[in-house]
Amino acid sequence: MVLTDAQKRANEKWHKNHRDRANYIAMRSSARSFIRKKSTLDDLKELQNIIEDRRKELVQP
């Protein structure tokens, strides 16, 4: 997809003004890509434990 100069400027402005959200989206995308394409069974077991621990942290007040 080819972007116009105006679209590029708008994207840059959004990223500048929403840095935390942009970083969150990028990290989430990387995590999903790793899980789908590169992870081993051992990686998945470790990640499952990490996810369970994180879920408990978020549920508890």
N, C-alpha and C positions, 0 to 999 in steps of 0.2 A: 504494500500500500504506500503510495507516494503522498507525502504531506506537503501542504502549501507552507509558505513562510509564516503566514498568520497562525496556522495550526501548530507549527513548531514553537512559535513564541508563546502561544496559549498553553501548550504542554509544559514548557519551561517555567512559566509563571505559576502554574498549578503546583508543579513539583517544589518550587521555591517556597510557596505559601503553605504547602501541606507535606513538609519533609517527613514528619513522623509517620503519616499515613502511607506515603510512598515507600518508605523503608519497610514498614509492616507488610505491604503487598509484595514487595520484592523478596523478603525473607520467607514469606508463606509460599510463594511460588517456587523458590529454591528447595524448600523442605519437601513439597509435594513432588517435585521433579526427581529429587534424590530417591524418595520412597518408591516411586513408580519405575524408575529406570536403572538405578545403580545399587540399591540396598541388597544386602545378603540376608539370609535367615537370622544370623546372629544380630545384625543391625536392627532388624524388625523386632526381635525379642527385646533388645535394649530400649528401643524407642517405645515399645508398648509399656514397659515399666516406667519410663519417664512420663509418658502420657497419663498413666494411672496416678502417679504421684502428683502431677500438676492438676489433674481433675479434682483430687482430694483437697488441694490447696484452695482452689477456686470455689468449692462448695462450702467449705468451712468459713464462718464469719470471722 
